[in-house]
Amino acid sequence: MTAPSGVLVVGASAAGLSTAEALRRKGYQGRLTVLGAEPHLPYDRPPLSKQVLAGAWDPERARLRPQAALSALEAEFLLADPAVGLDTETRTVHTASGRALRADAVVVATGLRPRTLAGQAGLAGVHTLRTLDDAVALRADLPASSRLVVVGDGVLGAEIAATARGMGLAVTMAGPQPAPLAGQLGPVVAGLLADLHTERGVRLRLGAGVSGLTGHHGRVTGVRLDTGEVLPADVVVVAVGADPATGWLTGSGLRVDNGLVCDSRCRAAEGIYAAGDVARWHHVTLDALIRLENRTNATEQATVVAANILGDDQPYRPVPYFWTDQFDARIHVHGTPSADAEVTVVDGDLAGRRFVAVYHRDEAITAVLGWNMPKQARLRRGQIGDALPDLAPAL
């Protein structure tokens, strides 16, 4: 297979940058273009809800690479110009500014767009946290505030709640689950997370959905639960999940269904690939379409995409992995935990909040979780094997 004369990566994200770096690392010398919707060079998202939000990091520190490393890629970065359309047959991407960018290979790495609540756009003090600008805006809104309500009881919501509580705010977390991450990690670990947040002063109002927001003179004043209770708030963060950023692919003829649907080689059509949060591909081990939302997947999938662009024939079949930091808890998860799995502690102990737990379903180990024991958890990763259960649409 002849290497493409030009590769266009749509998305100046971790997945997009990792694709560009992998191509160069594998010897690709052709034209390389990275198109970004935001004005920023590629940056890391995990620090946004922690170090950047807390003010421990200047926003520039979240950049993934220094300028010298980006220059060494000899790639053209076209920023602040979102993609608005794709001609699949000619592999031409059209942008908001009117550019028409054609390449022999196109990589879709446009990530996610956060979900919002009805009426959110018309109220000051209501935030989502997906981009660097989001983190900066939320950070600027907090010093003059005392009461924060986080709508969302998943990883992002729990991390924001922990960070804001560490900054001295009165924090309430609202969401439908009985405990933070309960649907993902099950009652044992989620119960420990609930205890941790409660001990550190986070008020948990879980087990009820959110029906809307209240406001006065254009500024948010509270969050209304399905029960009718209103949680007072000076600032609200909505962290109720995100959807793949695929709207710009409308009319392309590509299959879009909870992400850009790809084969096992992460290929959506001839010369068109996807990587990162936006990609939903066929996992050959599971024989199922899956999509993963985590930082590790962005890098690993990009490496396989780059190899396949250059003529390899590699299926992408990872063991999923993610981590989260909340207060003094560092939780690392390998595999696919589930709420209904049997959980057994195999190292350390729950009381000391330093342990490794394995998740079993049908006598097979499906996941390994380490709470403040990352190395020990990683060493047990191989026990998961190929017998992974069906995956949820996203982790």
C-alpha positions in Angstrom: 0.0 0.0 0.0 1.3 3.5 -0.9 1.4 5.9 1.9 -1.1 8.8 1.5 0.4 12.0 0.2 -1.7 14.0 2.7 -3.5 13.2 6.0 -6.0 15.6 7.6 -6.8 15.1 11.3 -10.1 16.8 12.2 -9.8 17.6 15.9 -6.9 19.2 17.7 -7.6 16.9 20.6 -5.5 14.3 22.5 -6.6 11.7 20.0 -5.9 14.1 17.1 -2.4 15.0 18.3 -1.6 11.4 19.1 -2.6 10.4 15.6 -0.2 13.0 14.1 2.6 12.0 16.4 2.2 8.3 15.7 2.2 8.9 11.9 5.6 10.8 12.2 6.9 8.2 14.6 6.1 5.5 12.1 8.0 7.3 9.4 5.3 9.2 7.5 6.8 12.1 5.7 3.8 13.4 3.8 1.6 16.5 4.3 0.0 16.6 7.7 -2.8 19.0 8.8 -4.6 19.2 12.1 -7.9 21.1 12.1 -9.2 22.4 15.4 -12.5 24.0 16.4 -11.0 25.7 19.4 -8.4 28.5 19.3 -6.0 26.5 21.5 -3.2 24.1 20.6 -3.8 20.5 21.9 -4.3 20.3 25.6 -5.1 17.6 28.2 -8.6 17.4 29.5 -8.2 15.4 32.8 -6.5 18.4 34.6 -9.4 20.7 33.7 -11.7 19.4 36.5 -8.8 19.3 39.0 -5.6 21.3 38.7 -6.8 24.0 36.3 -10.2 24.5 38.1 -8.5 24.7 41.4 -6.0 27.3 40.2 -3.0 25.1 40.9 -2.1 25.1 37.2 -2.0 28.0 34.8 -4.2 27.1 31.8 -1.1 27.0 29.6 0.3 24.1 31.7 -2.5 21.9 30.4 -1.0 22.0 26.9 0.0 18.5 25.8 3.3 19.5 24.1 5.7 22.5 24.2 5.9 24.5 21.0 9.2 22.9 20.0 7.7 19.5 20.0 4.7 20.6 17.9 7.1 22.4 15.4 9.1 19.2 15.1 6.0 17.4 13.8 6.0 19.6 10.7 2.2 19.7 10.8 0.0 22.6 9.9 -2.4 23.5 12.7 -5.5 25.3 11.6 -7.3 26.4 14.7 -10.6 28.2 15.6 -12.2 26.9 12.4 -14.7 24.1 13.1 -15.4 21.4 10.4 -19.0 21.8 9.1 -19.1 19.1 6.4 -17.4 16.2 4.8 -17.5 15.0 1.2 -16.8 11.3 1.7 -16.1 10.5 -2.0 -13.4 13.2 -2.4 -12.4 13.2 1.3 -12.8 17.0 1.4 -13.6 18.7 4.7 -15.4 22.0 4.7 -14.9 24.5 7.5 -16.8 27.3 9.1 -14.5 29.9 7.5 -15.0 28.5 4.0 -12.0 26.3 3.7 -12.1 23.1 1.6 -9.4 20.8 2.8 -8.8 17.6 0.8 -6.6 14.7 1.9 -5.9 11.1 0.9 -6.8 10.1 4.5 -9.1 11.8 7.0 -9.1 11.1 10.7 -12.2 12.1 12.6 -11.2 13.0 16.2 -13.8 15.6 17.1 -14.6 14.2 20.5 -17.8 15.1 22.5 -20.2 17.9 23.1 -21.6 18.2 26.7 -25.3 17.8 27.3 -27.2 20.7 28.8 -30.4 21.3 30.7 -33.4 23.1 29.3 -33.2 26.8 30.0 -29.5 26.7 30.8 -28.3 29.0 28.0 -30.4 31.9 29.4 -29.0 31.9 32.9 -25.7 33.3 34.1 -23.8 31.2 36.5 -24.6 27.9 34.8 -21.6 26.0 33.4 -20.5 22.9 31.6 -16.9 21.7 31.8 -15.5 20.2 28.6 -13.1 22.7 27.2 -10.2 24.8 28.5 -12.3 27.9 28.1 -15.1 26.2 30.2 -12.6 25.6 33.0 -11.3 29.1 33.0 -14.9 30.6 33.0 -16.0 28.3 35.8 -12.9 29.2 37.8 -13.6 32.9 37.4 -17.1 32.5 38.6 -16.3 30.7 41.8 -14.5 33.2 44.0 -17.6 35.4 44.4 -19.8 32.4 45.1 -20.3 30.3 48.2 -22.8 27.6 47.1 -22.1 25.3 44.2 -24.5 22.6 42.9 -23.1 20.0 40.7 -25.7 18.3 38.5 -24.3 14.9 37.8 -23.0 11.9 39.8 -20.6 10.4 37.3 -16.8 10.8 37.1 -16.8 14.4 36.0 -19.4 15.6 38.4 -17.6 13.8 41.3 -14.3 15.3 40.4 -15.7 18.8 40.1 -17.4 18.4 43.5 -14.2 17.3 45.1 -12.1 20.1 43.6 -14.7 22.8 44.5 -15.0 21.5 48.1 -11.2 21.7 48.4 -11.5 25.4 47.4 -13.8 26.0 50.3 -17.2 26.2 48.6 -20.4 24.7 50.0 -20.9 21.9 47.4 -24.0 19.8 46.7 -24.0 17.0 44.3 -27.3 16.0 42.7 -28.1 13.0 40.5 -30.3 10.0 40.0 -27.9 7.3 41.3 -27.9 6.2 44.9 -24.1 7.0 45.2 -21.5 8.6 42.9 -20.6 6.2 40.0 -22.9 3.6 41.3 -24.0 2.4 37.9 -20.4 2.0 36.8 -18.6 0.7 39.9 -21.3 -0.9 41.8 -22.6 -0.4 45.4 -19.4 -1.4 47.3 -17.0 1.1 45.7 -19.7 3.7 45.1 -20.6 3.5 48.7 -17.1 4.3 49.7 -17.1 7.3 47.4 -20.3 8.5 48.9 -18.7 8.2 52.4 -15.5 10.0 51.2 -17.5 13.0 49.8 -19.7 13.2 52.8 -16.8 13.2 55.2 -15.1 16.0 53.2 -18.3 18.1 53.4 -20.0 17.5 50.1 -23.8 17.4 50.5 -25.2 14.5 48.5 -28.7 14.8 47.2 -28.8 11.7 45.2 -31.5 9.3 44.1 -33.6 12.0 42.4 -33.5 13.5 38.9 -33.2 17.2 38.1 -36.3 18.8 36.5 -34.9 22.3 35.9 -33.2 25.4 37.1 -34.5 28.5 39.0 -33.2 32.0 38.4 -33.7 35.7 39.2 -32.9 38.6 37.0 -31.0 36.3 34.6 -28.8 34.6 37.2 -29.2 31.1 38.4 -30.5 30.7 42.0 -31.1 27.0 42.3 -31.6 23.5 41.0 -35.1 21.9 41.1 -35.3 18.2 41.7 -38.0 15.9 40.5 -39.2 15.7 44.2 -40.0 19.4 44.0 -37.1 20.4 46.3 -35.0 23.3 45.2 -31.2 23.3 46.0 -30.0 26.9 46.4 -27.0 27.8 44.2 -24.9 30.7 43.3 -23.2 28.6 40.6 -24.3 25.4 38.9 -22.2 22.9 36.9 -24.1 20.6 34.6 -22.2 17.3 34.2 -24.8 15.0 32.8 -22.8 13.3 30.1 -21.8 14.2 26.6 -22.7 13.2 23.0 -20.3 12.5 20.1 -19.6 15.6 18.1 -20.9 14.2 14.8 -23.3 16.8 13.7 -20.9 18.1 11.0 -21.1 14.7 9.4 -24.7 15.0 8.4 -25.1 14.3 4.7 -21.7 12.6 4.5 -23.2 9.2 3.9 -21.2 7.8 6.8 -23.0 5.8 9.5 -23.5 7.8 12.7 -25.0 6.0 15.6 -23.8 7.0 19.1 -20.5 8.0 17.4 -19.0 7.5 14.0 -19.4 3.8 13.3 -16.2 2.1 12.1 -14.9 -1.4 11.4 -12.4 -3.2 13.6 -9.6 -1.2 12.0 -11.3 2.1 13.1 -12.2 2.8 9.4 -15.5 4.4 8.6 -15.1 4.4 4.8 -12.2 4.1 2.4 -9.6 6.6 3.6 -11.7 7.8 6.5 -10.9 6.8 10.1 -12.0 7.8 13.6 -10.1 8.0 17.0 -11.0 8.9 20.5 -14.3 9.7 22.1 -16.2 10.1 18.8 -15.2 6.6 17.4 -17.6 3.6 17.8 -15.8 0.6 16.3 -16.1 -3.1 16.1 -14.2 -4.8 18.9 -13.3 -8.2 17.5 -12.9 -9.9 20.9 -16.3 -8.8 22.1 -17.9 -9.0 18.6 -19.7 -5.8 19.4 -19.6 -2.1 18.5 -18.3 -0.1 21.4 -17.2 3.5 22.2 -14.9 4.5 25.0 -14.6 7.9 26.7 -11.3 8.1 28.4 -7.9 9.6 27.9 -6.0 6.4 27.6 -8.2 5.2 24.8 -7.6 8.4 22.8 -3.8 7.7 22.7 -4.0 3.9 22.1 -6.7 4.1 19.4 -4.8 6.9 17.6 -1.7 4.7 17.4 -3.7 1.9 15.7 -5.3 4.3 13.3 -1.9 5.7 12.3 -0.6 2.2 11.6 -3.6 1.3 9.5 -3.4 4.5 7.5 0.2 3.5 6.6 -0.8 0.0 5.4 -0.9 -2.2 8.5 -4.0 -4.3 9.2 -4.4 -4.1 12.9 -7.7 -4.6 14.7 -8.1 -2.4 17.8 -9.1 -4.5 20.8 -8.1 -2.8 24.0 -8.8 -3.8 27.6 -10.6 -0.6 28.7 -8.9 1.6 31.3 -9.7 4.8 33.1 -8.8 6.6 36.3 -10.2 9.3 38.6 -8.8 11.4 41.4 -11.2 12.6 44.1 -9.8 14.2 47.3 -7.1 11.8 48.4 -8.5 8.8 46.5 -6.8 7.7 43.3 -8.9 5.1 41.6 -7.7 3.1 38.6 -10.0 0.7 36.7 -9.0 -1.9 34.1 -11.7 -3.8 32.2 -15.4 -3.3 32.4 -16.9 -3.2 35.9 -20.6 -3.3 36.3 -23.1 -2.6 39.1 -24.3 -6.2 39.2 -20.9 -7.9 39.3 -19.6 -9.7 42.4 -16.8 -7.7 44.0 -13.9 -9.3 45.9 -11.1 -7.5 47.7 -7.8 -9.3 46.8 -5.3 -6.9 48.3 -5.4 -4.3 51.1 -8.7 -3.6 52.8 -11.8 -1.4 52.4 -11.5 0.1 55.8 -8.1 1.5 55.1 -9.2 2.8 51.7 -6.2 1.2 50.0 -7.2 -2.0 48.2 -7.5 -3.9 44.9 -10.9 -5.4 44.0 -11.8 -7.7 41.2 -15.2 -7.9 39.5 -16.6 -11.3 38.6 -19.5 -12.2 36.3 -20.3 -15.8 35.4 -17.1 -16.8 37.2 -14.9 -14.7 34.9 -12.9 -11.7 36.1 -14.2 -8.7 34.1 -12.5 -5.8 35.8 -9.8 -4.9 38.3 -10.0 -1.7 40.4 -7.3 -0.2 42.5 -8.1 2.4 45.2 -4.7 4.1 46.0 -3.0 0.9 44.8 -2.4 1.6 41.1 0.7 -0.6 40.6 -1.0 -3.6 42.3 -4.1 -3.2 40.2 -2.1 -2.9 37.0 -0.3 -6.2 37.8 -3.6 -8.0 37.9 -4.8 -6.6 34.5 -3.8 -9.8 32.8 -6.3 -11.7 34.8 -9.2 -10.1 32.9 -8.3 -12.0 29.7 -10.5 -12.0 26.7 -13.8 -12.9 28.4 -15.0 -9.3 28.7 -18.7 -8.7 29.1 -20.8 -6.6 26.9 -19.7 -3.0 27.3 -22.0 0.0 27.9 -22.0 2.6 25.1 -19.3 4.5 26.8 -17.2 4.3 30.0 
